[in-house]
Amino acid sequence: MPSPPWIPVNDFALATGWLDASQSNERARWYCEQLEEGQILFFHTFPYDFPEHDRQFILSQRWAEARLHKNVSYRPTQDVLRGFSGDEPSLSEMRRVMRSYSAQVIQFLARFLLPYAGRWSLDFASFRPLEEEGRQLPLHKRNDLLHVDAFPSRPTRGSRILRVFTNLHPTKARVWLTTEPFGELAKRFAFEAGLPQLAGGGSFLRRKLLRLGRALGFPGGDRSPYDRFMLRFHDYLKENSAFQADCPKYKLEFPPLATWLVFSDGVPHAVVSGQFALEQTVLVHPSALVAPQHAPIRVLESLCGCPLSG
C-alpha cells in the first residue's frame, strides 16, 4: 500500500491565507485533486476563525449519553439546532456558536478550495461531544467500523461529501483508522454488495414508487441508483466481519485543535476514540470536481457499465 493518506498543509494559514499568493490558484487546484484522489488534508490548528470563548462555552456544557443520540446538529440554511438540551440562554448561545462556526468554515473553504467555491450545497454542521471509544450502538450506527459515508435522508445523486473536522478536546487526540481507497474496495466488493441489482433500478413497481415519493417530497424519494448502492455499501462494509478484521489499516491521530478535510464518501474510515469534535459538511457538485474520474459514482459506473445518477 502507499503511504498513509495524510497531507499536512503548510502553505495556508488563518492569519495570512496563502503564503505565496501568486501560486494560490495552482495550489488550491492541487489540494482539490489530492482530496479527490483519497487523501486527507491536515492542519495543525484552526484554519478558520473560532474564538476561544466559543470553544470554552462548548466544552463547559454538561454532556451525557442520555441527553442525545450521537451529536448536536445544526442546519445552516434553516438556522435550526437539534440534539441539544439546555435552558433558553444556553440554547441560544449554542445556536450562535454553531451558526458562526458554520459560516467561518464555509468562508475558509471558499478561499482554500477555490475550484469548489459556490459550486456546493451547504449541508449540516455537527458537534460530537461523546467519547467514541466503548460506545454501545447498533451495528449500522457504529463509528468504530470502517465505512464510507452515505446519507439516508439526503441523497447526493453523485455530489461528493466533503467534511471538515476539528478536534476541540484540549488534551486528547481523535483517532481514526483508514484502509485501502474506495476504488480498490469497490472492485473487490461492489458486486457482492449488490451493485448489478441496484444499477438496474429494480422492478417497474419500485421505480414508480420512487418517482411518486420524489414528487411528494418523501425522505429518500429522490434516491438515485447511486444513492441506494452507497447506503447498501455503507452497511455491507460494517456487516463484513472478515473485511473489518483482515483489511490493511492505517491509524491516524489528530491532535488537540487539529482540523482535517476529507471526502468521506471515498475514504473508508472508522473513529476509534475521541471526544468533542466539530464537523461541517458540504456536497460538492460533480461539475466542480477537478479529477472526476475518482468520484465514487464514476468508479461504480465504470464497473457496472451504466449510469447511476438517474
Backbone torsions as a table, in degrees:
resi	resn	phi	psi	omega
1	MET	NA	154.7	177.0
2	PRO	-72.0	180.0	179.7
3	SER	-63.5	158.3	-177.8
4	PRO	-54.3	143.5	-173.7
5	PRO	-78.6	72.0	-173.6
6	TRP	-144.6	117.5	179.3
7	ILE	-120.0	111.3	174.4
8	PRO	-67.3	135.6	177.7
9	VAL	-97.9	115.3	-176.6
10	ASN	-117.7	0.2	-176.4
11	ASP	-115.2	18.0	175.5
12	PHE	-145.4	133.9	-179.6
13	ALA	-144.6	158.1	-178.1
14	LEU	-56.3	-48.8	-172.4
15	ALA	-69.8	-34.5	-170.6
16	THR	-111.8	-17.2	-168.7
17	GLY	70.0	-139.7	179.4
18	TRP	-70.7	131.6	179.6
19	LEU	-66.1	-33.4	176.1
20	ASP	-121.6	95.5	-174.9
21	ALA	-61.2	-28.0	-178.5
22	SER	-67.4	-20.7	-179.5
23	GLN	-105.3	10.6	-171.0
24	SER	-62.0	-44.2	-179.1
25	ASN	-64.8	-43.8	179.7
26	GLU	-64.0	-43.6	-178.6
27	ARG	-68.6	-40.0	179.2
28	ALA	-60.8	-43.6	179.0
29	ARG	-64.7	-39.5	179.7
30	TRP	-63.5	-43.1	179.4
31	TYR	-66.0	-37.5	174.9
32	CYS	-59.4	-43.8	-179.7
33	GLU	-62.7	-41.8	179.0
34	GLN	-62.5	-43.4	177.0
35	LEU	-59.4	-45.4	-176.8
36	GLU	-67.2	-26.0	177.9
37	GLU	-83.1	-2.7	175.2
38	GLY	106.3	13.1	176.8
39	GLN	-84.5	159.8	172.5
40	ILE	-110.5	129.3	178.5
41	LEU	-96.4	131.8	-168.4
42	PHE	-123.5	128.9	173.4
43	PHE	-114.4	135.2	-178.9
44	HIS	-70.6	-22.5	178.0
45	THR	-147.0	-177.1	-175.1
46	PHE	-59.2	125.2	170.8
47	PRO	-92.8	6.6	178.1
48	TYR	-135.1	165.5	-176.9
49	ASP	-79.1	121.8	175.4
50	PHE	-141.8	99.0	-173.4
51	PRO	-59.5	147.6	-179.7
52	GLU	-61.3	-36.3	-178.7
53	HIS	-68.1	-27.1	174.3
54	ASP	-69.4	-42.3	178.1
55	ARG	-62.6	-43.1	-179.0
56	GLN	-66.3	-35.5	177.4
57	PHE	-62.1	-47.7	-179.4
58	ILE	-60.9	-46.1	-176.3
59	LEU	-69.9	-22.2	-177.1
60	SER	-81.6	-12.0	179.9
61	GLN	-70.8	152.7	178.2
62	ARG	-92.3	111.4	-177.5
63	TRP	-106.0	136.8	178.3
64	ALA	-143.9	149.2	-178.3
65	GLU	-55.0	-35.8	-175.9
66	ALA	-70.5	-17.4	-174.3
67	ARG	-88.7	-14.9	-180.0
68	LEU	-158.2	158.4	-177.7
69	HIS	-77.6	-63.0	179.7
70	LYS	-129.5	-38.7	-174.6
71	ASN	-162.0	172.2	170.7
72	VAL	-94.0	128.0	-179.0
73	SER	-112.7	148.0	177.7
74	TYR	-130.8	130.4	179.5
75	ARG	-105.2	100.1	-172.5
76	PRO	-60.3	-38.4	-175.6
77	THR	-70.0	-19.0	179.3
78	GLN	-113.6	-7.7	-175.5
79	ASP	55.2	45.3	-177.5
80	VAL	-113.7	130.1	177.5
81	LEU	-109.9	133.1	178.8
82	ARG	-133.5	152.6	175.9
83	GLY	89.2	7.1	-178.7
84	PHE	-114.9	128.4	177.4
85	SER	-113.0	124.2	179.3
86	GLY	-177.0	176.9	177.7
87	ASP	-72.3	169.8	-173.7
88	GLU	-60.7	-42.2	177.3
89	PRO	-61.6	-40.5	179.2
90	SER	-67.2	-39.4	178.5
91	LEU	-62.8	-44.2	179.4
92	SER	-64.2	-40.1	-179.6
93	GLU	-69.3	-39.5	178.1
94	MET	-63.7	-40.0	177.2
95	ARG	-63.5	-42.1	178.8
96	ARG	-62.3	-43.8	179.6
97	VAL	-61.4	-46.2	-178.5
98	MET	-68.8	-35.8	177.0
99	ARG	-62.7	-46.7	179.9
100	SER	-65.1	-44.1	178.7
101	TYR	-57.0	-49.8	-178.0
102	SER	-59.6	-45.4	-178.9
103	ALA	-63.4	-39.8	-179.3
104	GLN	-67.9	-39.0	178.5
105	VAL	-64.9	-43.0	179.5
106	ILE	-64.0	-40.0	176.9
107	GLN	-61.5	-42.6	177.0
108	PHE	-62.1	-46.9	-178.4
109	LEU	-61.3	-38.5	-179.4
110	ALA	-64.5	-27.8	177.1
111	ARG	-85.3	-42.5	-171.3
112	PHE	-80.7	-39.6	-178.9
113	LEU	-114.0	65.0	-171.7
114	LEU	-55.4	-39.2	179.6
115	PRO	-58.6	-23.1	-179.3
116	TYR	-91.5	-16.2	-169.2
117	ALA	-55.8	126.4	179.9
118	GLY	74.6	1.4	-178.0
119	ARG	-118.5	40.1	177.7
120	TRP	-137.6	166.0	171.2
121	SER	-108.8	131.1	-178.5
122	LEU	-76.6	121.8	-179.5
123	ASP	-106.4	-159.5	-173.2
124	PHE	-77.6	156.6	164.0
125	ALA	-110.2	158.0	179.5
126	SER	-149.8	156.3	170.2
127	PHE	-121.3	130.7	-174.6
128	ARG	-115.3	93.3	-170.1
129	PRO	-86.2	-15.9	-171.6
130	LEU	-89.9	148.6	174.6
131	GLU	-64.8	127.2	-177.2
132	GLU	-74.9	-34.4	-176.0
133	GLU	-67.3	127.8	175.0
134	GLY	83.8	7.0	179.9
135	ARG	-69.2	141.6	179.5
136	GLN	-100.8	100.8	-177.5
137	LEU	-131.7	155.9	173.7
138	PRO	-58.3	154.7	-173.1
139	LEU	-50.2	-50.6	-173.5
140	HIS	-72.3	-12.9	178.4
141	LYS	-101.0	-1.0	-178.0
142	ARG	-73.0	128.3	177.6
143	ASN	-84.5	-15.4	-175.2
144	ASP	-85.9	4.0	174.7
145	LEU	-105.0	138.6	-179.3
146	LEU	-61.3	135.0	-176.9
147	HIS	-161.5	166.1	166.9
148	VAL	-112.1	150.6	-172.9
149	ASP	-81.6	144.3	171.0
150	ALA	-153.6	146.7	-173.9
151	PHE	-109.7	115.1	-179.6
152	PRO	-60.2	-37.7	-174.0
153	SER	-97.9	-4.3	-174.7
154	ARG	-137.0	80.6	-179.6
155	PRO	-59.8	143.2	-179.8
156	THR	-99.8	-23.0	-178.5
157	ARG	53.7	32.5	175.7
158	GLY	105.9	-13.7	172.2
159	SER	-63.2	150.9	-175.1
160	ARG	-95.0	144.4	-176.3
161	ILE	-92.1	100.0	177.9
162	LEU	-97.8	125.2	-177.4
163	ARG	-124.0	138.9	177.2
164	VAL	-113.2	118.5	-179.5
165	PHE	-111.6	147.0	171.5
166	THR	-136.5	132.4	176.6
167	ASN	-88.5	108.9	-179.3
168	LEU	-87.5	-6.7	-176.5
169	HIS	-63.8	134.2	-175.9
170	PRO	-71.4	-21.5	-174.4
171	THR	-134.3	-18.8	-172.6
172	LYS	-107.1	140.6	173.9
173	ALA	-73.8	156.8	168.2
174	ARG	-101.9	123.9	-169.6
175	VAL	-108.3	126.6	176.7
176	TRP	-115.7	158.1	162.8
177	LEU	-116.5	143.4	169.1
178	THR	-130.0	169.2	179.8
179	THR	-142.0	-155.4	-179.2
180	GLU	-60.8	155.0	-176.9
181	PRO	-68.0	165.3	-176.5
182	PHE	-53.6	-43.1	-176.9
183	GLY	-57.6	-40.7	179.2
184	GLU	-67.9	-42.7	-180.0
185	LEU	-67.3	-36.8	179.3
186	ALA	-63.6	-43.3	178.5
187	LYS	-59.4	-37.1	-174.6
188	ARG	-82.3	-37.1	-167.1
189	PHE	-122.0	-12.5	-170.7
190	ALA	-60.4	-41.3	-177.8
191	PHE	-69.6	-40.1	177.2
192	GLU	-64.5	-31.6	-179.8
193	ALA	-79.4	-4.7	173.3
194	GLY	106.2	19.7	-179.1
195	LEU	-57.3	-46.9	-177.7
196	PRO	-58.5	-41.4	-178.7
197	GLN	-67.4	-43.8	-178.7
198	LEU	-72.8	-32.9	177.9
199	ALA	-64.8	-30.6	179.6
200	GLY	-74.0	-10.0	176.1
201	GLY	85.8	-3.6	178.7
202	GLY	77.8	-164.7	-175.9
203	SER	-74.9	164.4	176.8
204	PHE	-58.8	-41.9	-179.9
205	LEU	-63.4	-42.2	179.7
206	ARG	-62.0	-42.1	-179.9
207	ARG	-64.0	-39.0	178.4
208	LYS	-65.0	-41.6	179.6
209	LEU	-65.4	-38.8	178.1
210	LEU	-65.0	-41.3	178.1
211	ARG	-64.2	-39.9	178.2
212	LEU	-64.2	-45.4	178.2
213	GLY	-60.5	-38.7	178.2
214	ARG	-63.4	-44.0	-178.8
215	ALA	-65.0	-34.0	-178.7
216	LEU	-87.3	-5.4	177.6
217	GLY	78.9	22.7	178.9
218	PHE	-70.9	143.9	175.1
219	PRO	-57.0	131.7	-179.6
220	GLY	84.7	-9.5	-179.3
221	GLY	-67.5	-18.9	-178.3
222	ASP	-98.7	14.9	-178.7
223	ARG	-69.4	128.7	172.6
224	SER	-84.0	169.4	172.2
225	PRO	-54.2	-35.8	177.4
226	TYR	-61.6	-47.1	-179.8
227	ASP	-61.4	-42.0	-179.1
228	ARG	-65.0	-39.7	178.9
229	PHE	-67.9	-42.5	-177.7
230	MET	-63.5	-36.5	174.1
231	LEU	-63.2	-42.3	178.6
232	ARG	-66.2	-40.4	-177.7
233	PHE	-67.3	-37.6	174.2
234	HIS	-54.5	-49.2	-178.9
235	ASP	-70.7	-39.9	-178.3
236	TYR	-58.7	-45.9	-178.6
237	LEU	-63.2	-39.6	179.5
238	LYS	-69.8	-32.1	179.8
239	GLU	-76.8	-20.5	-172.2
240	ASN	-84.6	89.9	-175.1
241	SER	-65.1	-32.8	178.4
242	ALA	-65.9	-43.8	176.5
243	PHE	-61.1	-46.8	-178.2
244	GLN	-60.7	-36.1	-177.1
245	ALA	-80.9	-37.7	-166.3
246	ASP	-104.6	-14.5	-175.9
247	CYS	-68.6	150.5	175.1
248	PRO	-64.4	144.0	-175.0
249	LYS	-132.8	144.0	170.1
250	TYR	-114.5	135.7	176.2
251	LYS	-100.8	124.5	179.7
252	LEU	-118.4	125.9	-180.0
253	GLU	-111.4	111.9	-179.9
254	PHE	-93.8	112.9	-172.7
255	PRO	-71.4	169.4	177.4
256	PRO	-52.6	134.7	177.3
257	LEU	74.3	2.4	176.3
258	ALA	-71.3	151.2	174.2
259	THR	-125.2	140.5	177.4
260	TRP	-140.8	150.1	-177.9
261	LEU	-118.3	140.4	-177.6
262	VAL	-157.4	142.2	166.3
263	PHE	-83.1	98.5	-170.9
264	SER	-78.4	-5.9	171.7
265	ASP	-82.3	-14.9	-176.8
266	GLY	-119.3	-5.6	177.7
267	VAL	-115.5	103.4	175.7
268	PRO	-60.1	131.5	-172.8
269	HIS	-149.5	158.9	174.3
270	ALA	-143.5	147.2	178.3
271	VAL	-103.7	111.1	-175.9
272	VAL	-81.6	-43.9	-178.7
273	SER	-159.3	164.7	178.9
274	GLY	136.3	156.0	-177.1
275	GLN	-146.0	150.1	175.7
276	PHE	66.3	70.2	177.1
277	ALA	-118.7	137.8	171.3
278	LEU	-99.8	150.7	-178.4
279	GLU	-152.7	137.8	173.0
280	GLN	-127.8	135.3	179.7
281	THR	-113.8	137.9	166.4
282	VAL	-128.8	149.8	177.8
283	LEU	-104.5	109.9	-175.8
284	VAL	-84.0	123.6	-177.6
285	HIS	-65.0	143.9	-178.9
286	PRO	-54.9	-32.9	-178.3
287	SER	-68.1	-17.4	-179.0
288	ALA	-87.3	-14.4	-173.2
289	LEU	-68.2	142.8	179.3
290	VAL	-94.9	-17.4	176.9
291	ALA	-135.9	65.8	-171.3
292	PRO	-62.9	-18.3	-179.7
293	GLN	-65.5	-18.7	179.7
294	HIS	-89.0	-8.9	-179.1
295	ALA	-62.7	139.4	-179.9
296	PRO	-52.3	-38.7	-179.1
297	ILE	-63.5	-37.1	179.3
298	ARG	-72.3	-38.1	177.0
299	VAL	-60.3	-46.2	-178.2
300	LEU	-68.7	-39.2	178.1
301	GLU	-63.4	-35.6	178.0
302	SER	-68.1	-28.9	179.0
303	LEU	-77.1	-41.9	-174.5
304	CYS	-94.5	-15.3	175.9
305	GLY	75.9	23.0	178.0
306	CYS	-151.4	157.8	-179.9
307	PRO	-69.5	148.0	-177.2
308	LEU	-120.9	-0.3	-173.7
309	SER	-88.3	-16.1	-175.4
310	GLY	-85.5	NA	NA
